Amino acid sequence: MKQGIWIAVLIGLKSASGFSQIKPTGLSDTSFSVQSAYRNDTKYFPELTLADSSMPQSVRVFKNIIYKKLSTENLALDVYAPALKPKNPVGAVLMVHGGGWRSGHRSHNNTLARRLAAKGFVAIPVSYSLSTHALYPQAVYDLKTAVRWMRANADKFDIDTSKIAILGFSAGGQLAALIGTTSGNKILDKPDEFNGVSSHVQAVIDIDGTLAFIHPESGEGDDSKSISAATYWFGYSKKEKPELWQQASPLNYAGKNTPPFLFINSSVSRMHAGRDDMIKKMDAFNIYSEVHSFPQAPHCFMFYTPWFGATLDYVDCFLNKVFYNKQVLK
């Protein structure tokens, strides 16, 4: 079995429901990366260039900080922060990479993290358990631990704990939305070393991540040709365990305690399944939301010029609005 190929081992043991569960292989999948996405997308958009990934002099970085130790692996994060110590603590953004809940790496968010830090935020790309090593909901537990880690280490990195956002792309967008909508949900949380520290976030940025797995707009869970990324993550198909797929759908939790949301979307409509229904629920409680779409953009638009700059501006303006009630002119 090769590293980088999406595989899983179907075991013969049956669960109590009578269905076979897909088990993690323990083999990392490196099939999705910024470079692999770029190679694929330039076939259809030959004018694309990767966004400038240089490190601004106004930014400092703390690399490979272990925030959680599991039996299978240690999970790490990186902290990008303004080089000059701020007069007051600043807003922070936990950044969740995409890759179908199975592949990808936190470094995919480095370019955006550097630019956000240059604008005065603390930006934190984070690793989490992928389906090669642990099934749903372990990734949810991990990310809530990461939010608590931010609060527990706020003084060290000048983080304002009342201004914590979570941002995610693709599968990371779904996870960011789920973290944002399930604060206090005991089923989707697990005790860790930060007992008593809140995992609540004050804002969510969902970049092309689904809001509903079982929805007329959703394309997740099509196993007709091969096992889908979502089925690998849940361990069961949508037909076998629909309750798991519903449990992981942020749309089902939208309510009065939902934080403000920014949705940034490509031309691939299935990637924002449930978004409009989510906004309707939020509107009923007068919760702020924004939508920005790029009609001609591929799914991985945030990695490329010309869309990276606009994505950065949308995130910057949104965070300034919801954190500081400040209008940023672009």
C-alpha positions as CSV (number, residue, x, y, z in Angstrom):
1,M,0.0,0.0,0.0
2,K,1.5,3.3,-1.1
3,Q,1.7,6.5,0.9
4,G,-0.3,9.2,-0.8
5,I,-3.0,6.9,-2.3
6,W,-6.4,7.1,-0.7
7,I,-7.0,3.7,0.7
8,A,-8.8,2.1,3.6
9,V,-9.1,-1.4,5.0
10,L,-12.6,-2.9,5.2
11,I,-12.6,-5.3,8.1
12,G,-14.9,-8.3,8.4
13,L,-16.0,-7.6,12.0
14,K,-19.5,-6.2,12.1
15,S,-20.7,-3.4,14.3
16,A,-23.8,-3.7,16.4
17,S,-25.9,-2.3,13.6
18,G,-24.7,-5.0,11.2
19,F,-22.7,-2.7,9.0
20,S,-18.9,-3.0,8.3
21,Q,-17.0,0.0,9.6
22,I,-14.1,1.5,7.6
23,K,-11.1,1.6,9.9
24,P,-8.1,4.0,9.8
25,T,-5.1,2.7,8.0
26,G,-2.5,4.6,10.0
27,L,-0.8,5.5,6.7
28,S,-0.6,9.2,5.9
29,D,-2.2,10.4,2.7
30,T,-0.2,13.2,0.9
31,S,-2.4,13.3,-2.2
32,F,-3.7,16.8,-1.6
33,S,-1.4,19.8,-1.4
34,V,-1.2,23.3,-2.7
35,Q,1.1,22.1,-5.5
36,S,-1.2,19.2,-6.6
37,A,-4.2,21.5,-6.6
38,Y,-2.2,24.0,-8.7
39,R,-1.1,21.4,-11.2
40,N,-4.7,20.3,-11.6
41,D,-6.3,23.7,-11.8
42,T,-3.8,25.2,-14.3
43,K,-5.1,22.6,-16.8
44,Y,-8.4,24.6,-16.9
45,F,-7.1,28.0,-15.7
46,P,-3.6,28.4,-17.3
47,E,-3.3,32.0,-16.2
48,L,-3.2,31.1,-12.5
49,T,-0.2,31.9,-10.3
50,L,0.3,30.9,-6.7
51,A,-0.1,33.7,-4.2
52,D,3.1,35.4,-2.9
53,S,4.2,33.3,0.1
54,S,7.1,35.5,1.3
55,M,7.4,36.2,5.0
56,P,6.7,39.9,5.9
57,Q,9.3,41.4,8.1
58,S,6.5,42.6,10.4
59,V,5.7,39.0,11.4
60,R,7.3,36.5,13.7
61,V,6.5,32.8,13.8
62,F,6.6,30.1,16.4
63,K,6.7,26.7,14.7
64,N,5.7,23.1,15.6
65,I,4.1,23.7,19.0
66,I,2.6,20.5,20.3
67,Y,-0.9,21.2,21.6
68,K,-2.2,17.7,22.0
69,K,-0.7,14.3,22.5
70,L,-2.7,11.3,21.2
71,S,-1.8,7.6,21.2
72,T,-1.4,7.7,17.4
73,E,0.4,11.0,16.9
74,N,1.2,14.4,18.4
75,L,-0.7,17.3,17.0
76,A,1.0,20.6,16.4
77,L,0.3,24.2,15.4
78,D,2.2,27.2,14.3
79,V,1.7,30.8,15.6
80,Y,2.1,33.8,13.3
81,A,2.0,37.0,15.2
82,P,2.9,40.7,14.8
83,A,6.7,41.1,15.3
84,L,6.1,44.2,17.5
85,K,4.4,43.5,20.7
86,P,0.9,45.2,20.6
87,K,-0.2,47.7,23.3
88,N,-3.2,45.5,23.9
89,P,-4.1,41.8,23.2
90,V,-5.3,41.3,19.6
91,G,-7.8,39.1,17.8
92,A,-6.7,35.6,16.8
93,V,-7.7,33.1,14.1
94,L,-7.4,29.3,14.2
95,M,-6.9,28.1,10.7
96,V,-8.1,24.7,9.6
97,H,-6.8,23.2,6.3
98,G,-8.7,21.2,3.7
99,G,-8.1,17.9,2.1
100,G,-11.3,15.8,2.4
101,W,-10.8,15.1,6.1
102,R,-8.1,12.7,5.0
103,S,-5.2,14.6,3.4
104,G,-3.7,18.1,3.6
105,H,-1.4,19.9,6.0
106,R,-1.6,23.0,8.2
107,S,1.2,24.6,6.1
108,H,-1.4,25.1,3.3
109,N,-2.6,28.1,5.4
110,N,0.8,29.6,5.9
111,T,0.5,32.2,3.2
112,L,-2.8,33.5,4.5
113,A,-1.5,33.3,8.1
114,R,1.5,35.5,7.3
115,R,-0.7,38.2,5.7
116,L,-3.2,38.2,8.5
117,A,-0.4,38.5,11.1
118,A,0.9,41.5,9.0
119,K,-2.5,43.1,9.5
120,G,-2.3,42.8,13.2
121,F,-3.9,39.4,14.0
122,V,-2.5,36.3,15.6
123,A,-2.9,33.5,13.0
124,I,-2.6,29.9,13.9
125,P,-2.5,27.1,11.3
126,V,-3.4,23.8,13.1
127,S,-3.0,20.1,12.5
128,Y,-5.9,17.7,13.4
129,S,-6.6,14.0,13.2
130,L,-7.3,12.9,9.6
131,S,-9.4,9.9,8.7
132,T,-6.2,7.9,8.0
133,H,-5.5,8.0,11.8
134,A,-8.9,8.6,13.5
135,L,-12.5,8.7,12.4
136,Y,-15.1,11.4,13.1
137,P,-15.5,13.0,15.6
138,Q,-11.9,13.0,16.7
139,A,-11.0,16.0,14.5
140,V,-13.8,18.0,16.2
141,Y,-12.4,17.1,19.6
142,D,-8.9,18.1,18.5
143,L,-9.9,21.5,17.2
144,K,-11.9,22.3,20.3
145,T,-8.7,21.5,22.3
146,A,-6.8,23.9,20.0
147,V,-9.2,26.7,20.8
148,R,-8.8,26.0,24.5
149,W,-5.0,26.0,24.0
150,M,-5.3,29.5,22.5
151,R,-7.1,30.7,25.6
152,A,-4.7,28.9,27.9
153,N,-1.7,30.5,26.1
154,A,-3.2,33.9,25.4
155,D,-0.8,35.9,27.6
156,K,2.2,34.4,25.9
157,F,1.0,35.4,22.4
158,D,-1.0,38.5,23.2
159,I,-4.3,37.0,22.2
160,D,-7.6,38.7,23.2
161,T,-9.7,35.7,24.4
162,S,-12.9,37.6,23.6
163,K,-11.8,37.8,20.0
164,I,-11.1,34.3,18.7
165,A,-12.2,33.3,15.2
166,I,-11.9,30.0,13.4
167,L,-11.3,29.8,9.6
168,G,-11.3,26.8,7.4
169,F,-11.1,25.8,3.8
170,S,-13.2,23.0,2.2
171,A,-13.2,20.1,4.8
172,G,-11.7,22.7,7.1
173,G,-14.5,25.0,6.4
174,Q,-17.0,22.4,7.5
175,L,-15.0,21.8,10.6
176,A,-14.7,25.5,11.4
177,A,-18.5,25.9,11.0
178,L,-19.1,22.9,13.2
179,I,-16.8,24.2,15.9
180,G,-18.5,27.6,15.7
181,T,-22.1,26.2,16.0
182,T,-21.6,23.6,18.7
183,S,-20.2,25.5,21.7
184,G,-21.2,23.7,24.8
185,N,-22.4,20.6,23.0
186,K,-21.2,17.8,25.2
187,I,-21.6,15.1,22.5
188,L,-19.1,16.9,20.3
189,D,-16.6,17.7,23.0
190,K,-14.3,15.7,25.1
191,P,-12.4,16.5,28.3
192,D,-8.7,17.4,27.9
193,E,-5.9,19.0,29.8
194,F,-7.6,22.4,29.6
195,N,-10.5,21.4,31.7
196,G,-12.8,24.4,32.4
197,V,-11.4,26.5,29.5
198,S,-14.0,27.5,26.9
199,S,-13.9,26.3,23.3
200,H,-16.3,29.0,22.2
201,V,-15.3,31.2,19.2
202,Q,-16.6,34.6,18.4
203,A,-16.5,34.4,14.6
204,V,-16.3,31.8,11.8
205,I,-14.9,32.1,8.3
206,D,-16.1,29.3,6.1
207,I,-14.2,29.1,2.8
208,D,-16.0,26.7,0.5
209,G,-17.0,24.2,3.2
210,T,-20.3,22.4,3.3
211,L,-22.9,23.2,5.9
212,A,-25.0,20.1,5.5
213,F,-24.0,16.6,4.5
214,I,-27.6,15.4,3.8
215,H,-29.1,18.2,1.8
216,P,-30.5,18.6,-1.8
217,E,-27.4,20.8,-2.6
218,S,-24.8,18.4,-1.2
219,G,-22.6,16.2,-3.3
220,E,-20.9,14.5,-0.3
221,G,-21.2,10.7,0.1
222,D,-21.4,9.6,-3.5
223,D,-19.8,6.1,-3.2
224,S,-21.0,4.9,-6.6
225,K,-17.6,4.8,-8.2
226,S,-15.3,4.7,-5.1
227,I,-15.5,5.3,-1.4
228,S,-16.0,9.0,-0.9
229,A,-13.9,11.2,1.4
230,A,-16.8,11.8,3.8
231,T,-17.6,8.0,4.0
232,Y,-13.9,7.4,4.9
233,W,-14.2,10.1,7.6
234,F,-17.4,8.8,9.2
235,G,-16.5,5.1,8.7
236,Y,-20.0,4.5,7.4
237,S,-21.9,5.5,4.3
238,K,-24.7,8.0,4.4
239,K,-27.2,5.2,4.0
240,E,-25.6,3.1,6.8
241,K,-25.3,5.8,9.5
242,P,-27.3,8.9,8.4
243,E,-27.4,10.1,12.0
244,L,-23.6,10.6,12.0
245,W,-23.8,12.7,8.8
246,Q,-26.5,14.8,10.3
247,Q,-24.6,15.2,13.6
248,A,-21.7,16.7,11.7
249,S,-23.8,19.2,9.7
250,P,-23.4,22.7,11.1
251,L,-26.7,23.7,9.6
252,N,-28.5,21.6,12.2
253,Y,-27.1,23.6,15.1
254,A,-27.6,27.2,13.8
255,G,-29.5,29.2,16.5
256,K,-29.4,32.1,18.8
257,N,-25.9,31.4,20.1
258,T,-24.3,31.1,16.6
259,P,-21.4,33.6,16.1
260,P,-21.1,35.8,13.0
261,F,-20.2,34.0,9.8
262,L,-18.2,35.0,6.7
263,F,-18.8,32.7,3.7
264,I,-16.4,32.9,0.8
265,N,-17.2,30.6,-2.1
266,S,-16.1,29.4,-5.5
267,S,-18.2,28.5,-8.5
268,V,-18.6,24.9,-7.2
269,S,-22.1,25.1,-5.7
270,R,-22.0,21.8,-3.9
271,M,-19.2,23.1,-1.7
272,H,-21.5,25.5,0.1
273,A,-24.5,23.1,0.5
274,G,-26.9,24.4,3.1
275,R,-25.3,27.9,3.2
276,D,-28.5,29.8,2.2
277,D,-30.6,27.8,4.8
278,M,-27.9,28.6,7.4
279,I,-28.2,32.3,6.7
280,K,-32.0,32.2,7.0
281,K,-31.7,30.6,10.4
282,M,-29.1,33.2,11.5
283,D,-31.2,36.0,10.1
284,A,-34.1,34.9,12.3
285,F,-31.9,35.7,15.3
286,N,-30.4,38.9,13.8
287,I,-26.9,37.3,13.6
288,Y,-24.5,38.9,11.2
289,S,-23.3,37.1,8.1
290,E,-21.6,38.0,4.9
291,V,-21.3,36.1,1.6
292,H,-18.7,36.7,-1.1
293,S,-18.6,34.5,-4.2
294,F,-16.2,34.2,-7.1
295,P,-18.3,33.0,-10.0
296,Q,-15.5,31.8,-12.2
297,A,-13.2,30.5,-9.5
298,P,-12.1,26.8,-8.9
299,H,-12.6,25.2,-5.5
300,C,-9.0,25.9,-4.5
301,F,-9.2,29.6,-5.4
302,M,-7.7,30.9,-2.1
303,F,-4.3,29.6,-3.1
304,Y,-4.1,31.7,-6.2
305,T,-3.8,35.1,-7.7
306,P,-6.2,36.8,-8.5
307,W,-8.4,35.5,-5.7
308,F,-6.0,35.3,-2.8
309,G,-5.9,39.1,-2.4
310,A,-9.6,39.5,-2.4
311,T,-10.0,36.6,0.1
312,L,-7.5,38.2,2.4
313,D,-9.3,41.6,2.2
314,Y,-12.7,39.9,2.9
315,V,-11.3,38.2,6.0
316,D,-9.6,41.3,7.3
317,C,-12.7,43.5,6.8
318,F,-14.9,40.9,8.5
319,L,-12.7,40.5,11.5
320,N,-12.3,44.2,12.0
321,K,-16.1,44.6,11.8
322,V,-17.1,41.9,14.2
323,F,-14.1,42.2,16.6
324,Y,-13.6,46.0,16.6
325,N,-16.7,47.4,15.0
326,K,-14.3,49.1,12.5
327,Q,-14.8,49.6,8.8
328,V,-11.7,48.9,6.7
329,L,-11.6,50.5,3.3
330,K,-10.1,48.6,0.5
